[in-house]
Amino acid sequence: MELPINIVVMLVVGMVALATLISIIPTPTKEMSVFVENAGLRGSTLAKGNSIIVDSSTAENPLAITVVVKATDNDGNPVRNANVILRGLGGAASNTTDANGIAILTTPDNARIRLDPNQNEGTMDLKVVADGFYDYEKKDAIIIIKTR
């Protein structure tokens, strides 16, 4: 049984086209480092690190927070235009890194976070996605602690 020559030619051309398409898809080749520079309540002085401490009276209301995140490659160069997403405790914030690799995330009024009355602490997850880099995900990246 022989295959007609036009089927063989189409099969070869199709395989070459598929191989070409696969070769032009960019693969992530770099790791990135992500640091939470500052965190705090929106409108107040931000503290270094990833912890936000609130008193009991403040924690009864939905909280608006601000977090400053910096993304760099392994050589310390800033990662530009990376999408940064912070979510948890019923709230979320997102932004894109600037030319210095810095993104300022602020929960909007309609997406504020909340600690339940019997909840003394809670965490939020951080995700950073950039072209040419492996996705960065960190569970419990931001810690919110209620003092008594």
matplotlib code that plots the C-alpha trace (Angstrom):
import matplotlib.pyplot as plt

x = [0.0, 1.5, 0.6, -0.1, 2.8, 0.6, -0.3, 3.4, 4.3, 1.4, 2.5, 6.2, 5.1, 2.7, 5.5, 7.9, 5.3, 4.4, 8.1, 8.6, 5.6, 6.8, 10.4, 9.1, 7.2, 9.3, 10.1, 10.7, 14.4, 15.0, 14.1, 13.1, 13.5, 10.5, 10.8, 8.1, 9.7, 7.1, 3.6, 1.0, -2.5, -3.4, -2.7, -0.3, 3.5, 4.5, 6.8, 9.7, 8.9, 5.7, 3.8, 0.9, -0.1, -3.5, -5.3, -8.6, -10.7, -9.2, -9.5, -13.3, -13.7, -12.6, -8.9, -7.4, -3.7, -0.7, 2.2, 5.4, 6.9, 10.2, 11.0, 14.5, 16.3, 19.2, 21.6, 19.7, 18.3, 14.7, 11.9, 9.8, 6.1, 5.5, 2.0, 1.8, -1.3, -2.0, -5.1, -6.6, -8.9, -11.6, -9.6, -7.3, -4.9, -2.9, -0.5, 2.4, 6.1, 7.7, 11.1, 12.7, 10.9, 8.6, 4.9, 2.7, -0.4, -3.3, -6.6, -9.4, -12.5, -14.6, -12.0, -10.8, -9.7, -11.4, -10.4, -13.2, -14.0, -12.3, -9.5, -6.2, -4.2, -4.5, -2.3, -2.4, -0.8, 1.4, 1.8, 4.2, 4.0, 6.5, 7.4, 10.6, 10.5, 9.1, 5.9, 6.6, 4.0, 4.3, 1.6, 1.2, 3.4, 1.7, 0.8, -1.8, -1.8, -4.5, -3.3, -5.6]
y = [0.0, 3.3, 6.8, 9.4, 11.8, 14.9, 13.4, 12.8, 16.4, 17.9, 15.8, 17.0, 20.7, 20.5, 19.0, 21.8, 24.5, 23.0, 22.8, 26.5, 27.6, 25.7, 27.2, 30.8, 30.4, 32.1, 29.9, 31.4, 31.1, 33.4, 33.3, 36.6, 37.7, 39.5, 41.5, 43.1, 46.5, 48.2, 47.5, 49.3, 50.9, 53.2, 56.8, 55.9, 55.6, 52.3, 50.0, 47.9, 44.3, 42.3, 42.7, 45.0, 45.5, 47.0, 47.6, 46.0, 49.1, 49.6, 45.9, 46.0, 47.9, 46.8, 47.7, 49.5, 48.5, 49.6, 47.3, 48.1, 45.2, 45.1, 42.6, 41.9, 39.3, 37.2, 40.0, 42.6, 44.3, 45.5, 43.5, 46.0, 45.6, 42.6, 42.0, 41.9, 40.5, 40.5, 38.7, 37.2, 38.0, 39.0, 41.7, 42.1, 44.6, 44.6, 46.8, 46.7, 47.2, 50.5, 51.0, 50.4, 47.1, 48.6, 48.2, 49.9, 47.9, 49.5, 47.8, 49.9, 50.9, 48.1, 45.4, 46.1, 43.3, 42.2, 40.2, 38.4, 39.3, 36.2, 36.3, 37.8, 37.4, 36.7, 36.4, 37.4, 35.7, 37.4, 36.5, 38.1, 37.3, 38.7, 37.8, 35.7, 34.8, 31.9, 32.9, 33.9, 32.8, 33.1, 32.0, 34.1, 36.9, 39.6, 39.1, 41.2, 41.0, 42.4, 43.6, 43.5]
z = [0.0, -1.0, 0.1, -2.5, -2.9, -2.1, 1.4, 2.1, 1.1, 3.2, 6.2, 5.9, 5.4, 8.3, 10.6, 9.6, 10.2, 13.6, 14.6, 13.5, 15.6, 18.7, 18.3, 18.4, 21.7, 24.4, 27.3, 30.8, 31.4, 34.4, 38.1, 39.8, 43.3, 44.9, 48.2, 50.2, 51.0, 53.1, 54.3, 56.4, 56.5, 53.7, 54.6, 57.5, 57.6, 56.1, 58.1, 56.7, 56.1, 55.4, 58.7, 59.3, 63.0, 63.7, 67.0, 67.9, 67.2, 63.8, 62.9, 63.4, 60.2, 56.7, 56.3, 53.4, 53.2, 51.1, 50.2, 48.3, 46.3, 44.4, 41.7, 40.4, 38.3, 39.6, 38.7, 40.7, 37.7, 38.0, 36.4, 34.5, 33.6, 35.9, 37.0, 40.8, 42.6, 46.3, 47.6, 50.7, 53.7, 51.3, 49.6, 46.6, 45.0, 41.8, 39.9, 37.4, 38.3, 37.1, 35.5, 39.0, 39.4, 42.1, 42.4, 45.0, 45.8, 47.6, 48.3, 46.8, 48.8, 47.3, 48.0, 51.6, 53.8, 57.0, 60.1, 61.7, 65.4, 66.7, 64.3, 65.7, 62.5, 58.8, 55.7, 52.1, 49.1, 46.6, 42.9, 40.4, 36.6, 34.0, 30.5, 30.3, 34.0, 35.9, 37.9, 41.5, 44.1, 47.8, 50.2, 53.4, 52.0, 54.1, 57.7, 59.4, 63.2, 65.5, 68.9, 71.9]

ax = plt.figure().add_subplot(projection="3d")
ax.plot(x, y, z, "-o")
ax.set_aspect("equal")
plt.show()
